[in-house]
Amino acid sequence: MGKAVYRDAAALNLARSRELASAVANVDGATLKYAAPFFNEFVVDVGAPAGGVLASLQALGILGGVDLGRWYPELQSCIFDDRHGAHHERRHQRARRRAR
């Protein structure tokens, strides 16, 4: 693969992560925690304990991210979102289902 392929993939990752962050920030009660620029990853403050929000999302079949409160008590209402990582997790889940 040439440099153009990596450049195109990076541009697509950036665009998709921005689209997702914008959509998530438009959900009532959710805000982007930091105004700093980001590439694939961002932090969302959901305004409630993140673990409960993630459990509700998981019940709907949605991988919502990582509860940052597990490691940082001051971020108990924050979710780390990494769409690149979620993409790989979905790919691994599909592979595990096919292997059964």
N, C-alpha and C positions, 0 to 999 in steps of 0.2 A: 504494500500500500504506500502511496506517495504522500507527500506533505499535505496536498490539497484534501485528501480524504480525512486526515486528522483535523485539519482546520475546519472542514465542513461539519464534522462530528462535534467539535467543540462549539461551533456556532449554534448548532441545533440544541446541544445540551443547555447552553446559555439561554436561548430563546424559550425552551420548554420550562426551565426552572423559573424564569421571570414570569411566564404565563401562570404557572402554578402558584407562585408566591402572590401574585396579584389576585388570583381567584380566592385563595385562602384568606387573604387580608380583607376581602369583601364579605366574609362570613361574619354574621353578628357575633360580637364578643371576641373575635380573633384579630390580632395585630401582629405585624412583623416586629420582633423585639429590637432589632438593630437596623439603623438606617445605612450602615456601611454597605458598600458594593459586595456582591457575592457571585460565585460561579455556579456550582451545583447545589450547595448546601445553604440552608437558612434556618432561622429560629423563629417559631411562632409562639406568641403568648396567647393561650386560649382562655385566660381569665377564670379558669377553674382547675382543679387538680388534673394534671395531664394524664395520669394513669387511668382515670375514669373515662376521659374523652377517648383515649386510645382503645380501651376495652370496648366502648360503644362502636367505634369505627371497625374494630376487628370483627365484631358480631355481624357487621354488614359486609364483611369480606374485604375491608379496606386496610391496607398497611399504612398507618398514619404517621409513622416516624418513631422517634426514640424519646422517652420520658426523661428529660434532663434532670428532673428533681431527684432521680435515683442517685445521682452523684453530686448534685449541687442543690442543696435544700432551698436556696434563695431563688431557684428557677423551677419550683414545683409546678408552676402553671405553664411551663414552656416545653415545646416539642421541637426536637432537632429533625429537620426534614432533609433527606438526601435522596433525591429522585434517582440519581445514578445508582446508588446502593439498592434502592427499592426495585429498580429494573433488574438488577442481578439476582435479587432474592426471588422475584417472580419467575425468572428464567430457571433458577434452581428448583423451585417448587414444581414447575411444569416437568422438568427432567425427572424428578423423583416420582411424580405421578405416572409418567410413561414407563418408568423402570419397574413398576409394580406388576 
